[in-house]
Amino acid sequence: MDLGTTRAVRDAVRRLSAVTRARAQQVRTAALLTRVMIQRQVQVSAVRRLARVARGGSDPLPLESRQRRCPHCGSEMLRLGGDVRAVGGLVKTELECEKCGRMFVFVRRVIGVD
């Protein structure tokens, strides 16, 4: 490749990079506006706010662990802290650590199912 071709290719790559960066910025701005609009609608609309709270939208997601010990402090002193659910061939049990008091979800496979 000669010097002119190399420069032409380099310039084309720079133009594409600039276009890609501009498009990525547009997508980020659109996503931010959409999130802001939905957040505002949740704040204003009582129905949307109640629906979000009803499905646990304000609750933090519990940490999941496949070991029967607290993922926060490592203690094995646990007590049942909530629901036991079967989800997609797994049993999810909400447990509470007696030592640190934090909640987590213990996940295991269903016994006896192939």
Residue, then its C-alpha position, 0 to 999 in steps of 0.5 A: m500500500d502506498l502513502g496516499t492509500t494509507r492516509a485515505v484509509r486512516d481518514a476513513v477510519r477516523r470519520l467512521s469513528a467520529v460518526t460511531r461516537a456521535r451515534a453512541q452519544q445519541v443513543r445514550t441521550a435517548a436512553l437517559l431521556t426515556r429513563v427520566m421520563i419514566q421516573r417522572q411519570v412514576q413520581v406523578s402518576a399514583v397508578r404507576r407508583l403503586a404498580r412499581v411498589a407492588r412489584g417490589g420496584s423500590d426493594p434492593l435485589p437480594l444477593e443469591s448464593r449456592q452455598r448455605r452460608c452468608p455471602h456477607c460475613g460467611s456465617e453458617m447460623l441462618r434462619l428462614g427469612g422469607d419465601v421458598r419458591a421453585v423457579g426454573g428447576l431451582v429452589k430459591t429460599e430466602l434466608e437471614c443470617e443470625k450473625c449480621g442480620r442480612m438477607f440473601v437467597f439460597v439457590r439449589r437444584v430440586i432434589g430427585v429431578d433429572 
